[in-house]
């Protein structure tokens, strides 16, 4: 089972190599092993930028360039991880630099670029979601939280933003807020199978919280989780 982080408009898989590295060096601790395996987040714009014949929007152009910058950095890091594994890399001058340090150096200008863009365009919802995805990839989930919250404030009708925020609360707590966010995402877009799947996974993982929040018995919690999984499977049988 996989969480799918929908940032902006669709879902793309989390870069597994970076995730494994972060877990190995203890940078990223999720609430449970299952949740850590299920966490996925990356904004779809990074890999699906559309070529439009219409007049170029300078803000959109700058935003898309930022997403490409992010994607390129992550692709390069994936290559480093595949090449080096757990070993240290050597700089050309012969001095050693650990892989985590090299990754941090590579990601710093990307983070700076996100922050500069947000400073210029603080009401841009897409960049809030993309930056939250970037921060979550790095293991900085608490730093991602205010951007996810702000995205839902700027665009309360944005179902993916609510889903992403639900995933965040499912990992970091409080879990009752995750339930609320998934319910909102489903209300806004009842056809998105992944929302039901994420909701069901969170209900199943945090049965005690679900029992208290919904004032139901544990057997009913299982029934609720299975019902949510069932809806997801019915809507997208090939994916769930």
C-alpha positions in Angstrom: 0.0 0.0 0.0 1.3 3.4 -0.8 0.4 6.9 0.3 0.2 9.2 -2.8 1.0 12.8 -2.2 -0.9 14.9 -4.6 0.8 18.2 -4.9 -0.9 20.7 -7.3 -2.7 18.5 -9.8 -1.6 14.8 -9.7 0.7 12.3 -8.0 4.2 11.1 -8.7 6.2 8.6 -6.8 8.7 9.7 -4.2 12.3 9.3 -5.2 13.1 6.0 -3.4 16.8 6.4 -3.4 16.8 9.6 -1.5 14.2 8.2 0.9 16.4 5.2 1.7 19.4 7.5 2.3 17.5 9.8 4.6 16.2 6.8 6.6 19.7 5.3 6.7 21.3 8.4 8.2 18.5 8.9 10.7 17.3 12.2 9.2 13.7 11.2 8.8 11.7 9.3 11.4 8.0 8.7 10.6 5.5 7.4 13.2 5.6 3.8 12.0 7.5 1.5 9.6 4.4 1.1 7.5 3.9 4.9 7.3 7.5 5.4 6.3 7.1 2.9 3.5 3.9 4.4 2.4 4.9 8.1 2.3 5.1 9.4 -1.2 5.3 13.0 -2.3 6.2 15.0 -5.4 4.4 17.6 -7.3 3.3 16.4 -10.8 4.3 19.6 -12.5 7.9 18.6 -12.1 7.5 15.9 -14.7 4.5 17.0 -16.7 5.2 20.6 -17.7 2.9 21.5 -20.6 4.0 23.4 -23.7 1.4 26.0 -24.4 1.1 28.1 -27.6 -0.5 30.9 -25.6 1.3 34.0 -24.5 4.0 33.2 -21.9 3.1 34.0 -18.3 6.4 35.2 -16.7 5.3 33.9 -13.2 4.4 30.5 -14.6 7.6 30.4 -16.6 9.6 31.1 -13.4 7.6 28.6 -11.5 8.2 25.9 -14.0 11.9 26.6 -14.1 12.0 26.2 -10.4 10.3 22.8 -10.6 12.8 21.7 -13.2 15.6 22.8 -11.0 14.2 20.7 -8.2 13.7 17.7 -10.5 17.2 18.0 -11.9 18.7 18.1 -8.4 16.8 15.0 -7.3 17.7 13.1 -10.4 21.4 13.9 -9.8 21.1 12.8 -6.2 19.5 9.5 -7.2 22.5 8.9 -9.5 24.9 9.5 -6.6 23.0 7.1 -4.4 23.0 4.4 -7.0 26.7 4.9 -7.6 28.0 5.3 -4.1 25.6 3.3 -1.9 26.8 3.8 1.7 30.3 4.8 0.8 31.8 8.3 1.0 32.4 10.2 -2.2 35.7 11.8 -3.1 36.0 15.4 -4.4 38.4 16.0 -7.3 40.9 17.6 -4.9 41.1 14.4 -3.0 39.3 15.5 0.2 36.5 13.4 1.4 32.9 14.5 1.7 30.1 12.3 2.9 27.2 11.6 0.7 24.7 13.3 3.1 26.8 16.4 3.1 27.1 16.4 -0.7 23.3 16.0 -0.9 22.8 18.9 1.4 25.1 21.1 -0.6 23.2 20.2 -3.8 19.8 20.9 -2.3 20.6 24.2 -0.7 20.3 26.4 -3.8 17.0 24.7 -4.6 15.7 25.5 -1.2 16.9 29.1 -1.5 15.2 29.4 -4.9 11.9 28.2 -3.4 12.1 30.6 -0.6 12.9 33.5 -3.0 10.0 32.6 -5.2 7.6 32.5 -2.2 9.0 35.9 -1.1 8.0 37.3 -4.5 4.7 35.5 -4.9 3.4 34.6 -1.4 -0.1 33.7 -2.7 1.1 31.2 -5.2 -0.5 27.9 -4.2 1.4 25.6 -6.5 4.8 26.6 -5.1 3.6 26.1 -1.5 2.7 22.5 -2.4 5.9 22.0 -4.4 8.1 23.4 -1.6 6.3 21.3 1.0 7.0 18.2 -1.2 10.7 19.2 -1.5 11.0 19.7 2.3 9.2 16.4 3.0 11.6 14.6 0.6 14.5 16.0 2.8 12.9 14.9 6.0 11.9 18.4 7.1 8.2 17.6 7.5 7.6 20.1 10.3 9.1 22.9 8.1 6.7 21.8 5.4 3.6 22.1 7.6 3.0 25.8 7.4 3.2 25.8 3.6 0.6 23.0 3.4 -1.6 24.9 5.8 -1.1 28.1 3.9 -2.0 26.3 0.6 -5.4 25.3 2.0 -6.0 28.8 3.3 -5.2 30.4 -0.1 -7.3 27.9 -2.0 -9.8 26.1 0.2 -11.3 24.3 -2.8 -7.9 22.7 -3.7 -8.5 19.0 -2.9 -4.9 17.9 -3.4 -3.8 20.4 -0.9 -6.1 18.9 1.7 -5.0 15.4 0.8 -1.3 16.5 1.2 -2.0 18.1 4.6 -3.9 15.0 5.6 -0.8 12.9 4.8 1.3 15.2 6.8 -0.9 15.0 9.9 -1.0 11.2 9.4 2.8 11.1 9.8 3.4 13.8 12.3 0.1 14.2 14.1 -2.4 15.2 15.4 -4.1 12.3 13.6 -7.6 13.6 14.1 -6.6 16.5 11.8 -5.6 14.0 9.2 -9.1 12.5 9.3 -10.6 16.0 8.9 -8.3 16.8 5.9 -9.1 13.6 4.1 -12.8 14.2 4.6 -12.4 17.6 3.1 -10.4 16.3 0.1 -13.1 13.7 -0.6 -15.8 16.2 -0.3 -14.1 18.5 -2.9 -13.2 15.6 -5.2 -15.2 12.4 -4.5 -13.8 10.7 -7.6 -10.1 10.7 -6.5 -9.5 7.1 -5.4 -6.2 7.9 -3.8 -8.0 10.0 -1.2 -10.1 7.1 0.0 -7.0 4.9 0.0 -4.9 7.4 2.1 -7.9 7.9 4.5 -8.4 4.1 4.9 -4.7 3.6 5.6 -4.6 6.3 8.2 -7.7 4.9 9.9 -6.2 1.4 9.9 -2.8 2.5 11.2 -4.2 4.7 14.0 -7.2 2.6 15.1 -7.2 4.0 18.6 -7.4 7.6 17.3 -10.1 6.6 14.9 -12.1 4.9 17.6 -12.0 7.9 19.8 -12.6 10.5 17.0 -15.6 8.7 15.5 -16.8 7.2 18.8 -17.0 3.7 17.4 -15.8 0.3 18.5 -12.6 -1.3 17.1 -14.5 -3.7 14.9 -16.2 -0.7 13.3 -12.9 0.9 12.8 -11.8 -2.1 10.7 -15.1 -1.9 8.8 -14.5 1.8 8.1 -11.0 1.2 6.8 -12.1 -1.7 4.6 -15.0 0.4 3.3 -12.6 3.2 2.3 -10.2 0.7 0.6 -13.2 -0.8 -1.2 -14.2 2.6 -2.7 -10.6 3.2 -3.8 -10.4 -0.2 -5.4 -13.8 0.3 -7.1 -12.7 3.6 -8.6 -9.3 2.5 -9.7 -9.1 -1.3 -9.7 -5.8 -1.4 -11.5 -4.1 0.8 -8.8 -5.5 -0.6 -5.6 
